[in-house]
């Protein structure tokens, strides 16, 4: 095991561990004597995308400039929109669910990708992929099930769960659109990342300006400067994590990267439970085991062989 591999794998673990801890602290914590909450999701994501845009621009310059093959404008806007909606819904869900719940729900990303492949791409999959779906769905249901609502006969689905479902749906559309454009013309991964990140950055920035959120964010940061450090940490660690994932894919392949990122999620969930004192029931531990068993099965029977720098956490 080389030092280079340890450095890349360690970079993925550390950057996304810091990302997860700071993200949960930012959205779950309070600021000042009035216990104000940070709610500026679009502006945070705009800063996040700016960091990724700077990174992808530097990668393009190192490689030798912009490629001739670019993502068409219609696809660029469509992919950026689905990406922005997925991320906004995922971040907003933290106001209602814990970070471990968010991580586990987002681990179900192969499910909408599989469904979109069947519905839009006329694809067929190994039976193990359907077993993977069953394991992940069962695990998430066990983890998210609300005992306090069960006795009332109510449907135990809240705003957090609905936002995570929307995020997963957008993830599925995002991947389907990405596969479609990549199958039509060969585009360098760093060029693809730059085009999509540029569009999503402008989309999120315009949205935060139009809604007035950017002005509110500026006032909040002026009042609580410590929040700015957390925002910058979330953005920088996200960009660094993506850089390490990109390096891992190009150096060691998608299978190794999938194993590392799945292990990282497992580690992040347990870190969040320990740091923030989340109390889990027995069935929730069973749910965690089922979800990660499904993810490992997905890795083993994964069909994707093509490296992509647009993989997300």
Residue pairs with C-beta under 8 A, 6 or more apart in sequence:
4 251
5 251
5 252
8 244
8 247
8 248
8 251
8 252
9 244
9 248
9 260
11 240
11 241
11 243
11 244
11 247
12 241
12 244
12 245
12 248
12 260
12 261
12 264
13 260
13 264
13 267
15 237
15 238
15 240
15 241
15 244
16 237
16 241
16 264
16 268
16 313
17 264
17 267
17 268
17 271
18 233
18 237
19 233
19 234
19 237
19 238
19 241
19 313
20 99
20 103
20 268
20 271
20 272
21 271
21 272
21 275
22 230
22 233
22 234
22 237
23 91
23 94
23 99
23 234
24 94
24 98
24 99
24 272
24 276
25 230
26 38
26 44
26 227
26 230
26 231
26 234
27 37
27 38
27 91
27 94
27 95
28 94
28 99
28 276
29 38
30 36
30 37
31 37
31 38
31 220
31 223
31 224
31 226
31 227
32 223
32 224
36 220
36 224
37 95
38 44
38 220
38 227
38 230
39 95
40 208
40 213
40 216
40 217
40 220
41 88
41 91
41 92
42 88
42 204
42 207
42 208
42 211
42 213
43 204
43 208
43 213
43 214
43 217
44 91
44 217
44 231
44 234
44 235
45 84
45 87
45 88
45 91
45 204
46 201
46 204
46 205
46 208
46 214
47 231
47 232
47 235
48 87
48 234
48 235
48 238
48 239
49 197
49 200
49 201
49 204
50 201
50 235
51 235
51 236
51 238
51 239
52 193
52 197
52 238
52 239
52 242
53 194
53 197
53 198
53 201
54 239
55 239
55 242
55 243
56 190
56 193
56 194
56 197
56 309
57 194
59 190
59 193
59 194
60 66
60 190
60 191
60 194
63 188
63 190
66 191
66 194
67 187
67 188
67 191
69 185
69 186
69 187
69 188
69 191
70 187
70 191
70 195
71 79
71 181
71 187
71 191
71 192
71 195
71 196
72 181
75 177
75 180
75 181
76 195
76 196
76 199
77 199
77 203
78 177
79 174
79 177
79 178
79 181
79 196
79 199
80 196
80 199
80 200
80 203
81 203
82 170
82 171
82 173
82 174
82 177
83 170
83 174
83 196
83 200
84 200
84 203
84 204
84 207
85 166
85 167
85 170
86 166
86 167
86 168
86 170
86 171
86 174
87 167
89 163
89 164
89 166
89 167
89 170
90 102
90 106
90 163
90 164
90 167
92 163
93 102
93 105
93 159
93 160
93 161
93 163
93 164
93 167
94 102
94 160
95 159
95 160
96 158
96 159
96 160
96 161
96 163
97 105
97 144
97 158
97 160
97 161
97 164
98 272
98 276
98 278
99 268
99 272
99 276
100 143
100 269
100 272
100 273
100 278
100 280
100 288
101 143
101 144
101 160
101 164
102 164
103 265
103 268
103 269
103 272
104 139
104 140
104 143
104 144
104 269
104 287
104 288
104 291
105 140
105 144
105 161
105 164
105 167
105 168
106 164
106 167
106 168
106 171
107 136
107 140
107 265
107 291
107 292
107 295
108 136
108 137
108 140
108 168
108 291
109 168
109 171
109 172
110 129
110 132
110 133
110 136
110 295
110 298
111 133
111 136
111 137
111 168
111 172
112 168
112 169
112 171
112 172
112 173
112 175
113 171
113 172
113 175
113 176
114 125
114 129
114 133
115 172
116 172
116 173
116 175
116 176
117 123
117 125
117 176
118 124
118 125
120 176
121 176
121 179
125 303
126 301
126 303
128 297
128 300
128 301
129 298
129 301
131 294
131 297
132 294
132 295
132 297
132 298
132 301
133 294
134 294
135 290
135 291
135 293
135 294
135 297
136 290
136 291
136 294
136 295
138 287
138 290
139 286
139 287
139 288
139 289
139 290
139 291
139 292
139 293
139 294
140 287
140 291
141 287
142 283
142 284
142 286
142 287
142 290
143 283
143 284
143 287
143 288
143 291
144 156
144 161
144 287
145 156
145 283
146 156
146 158
147 281
149 155
149 156
150 156
178 192
178 308
178 310
181 187
182 192
182 306
182 308
187 195
189 246
189 307
189 308
189 309
189 310
190 246
190 309
192 308
192 309
192 310
193 246
193 309
193 310
196 310
205 214
207 213
208 214
208 217
220 227
221 227
221 228
221 231
238 313
241 313
242 309
242 311
242 312
242 313
245 257
245 261
245 309
245 311
245 313
246 309
246 311
248 256
248 257
248 260
249 257
249 307
249 308
249 309
249 311
250 307
253 307
254 302
254 304
254 305
254 306
254 307
254 308
255 299
255 302
257 311
258 298
258 299
258 302
259 299
261 311
261 313
262 292
262 295
262 296
262 299
265 292
265 295
266 292
269 288
272 278
273 280
280 288
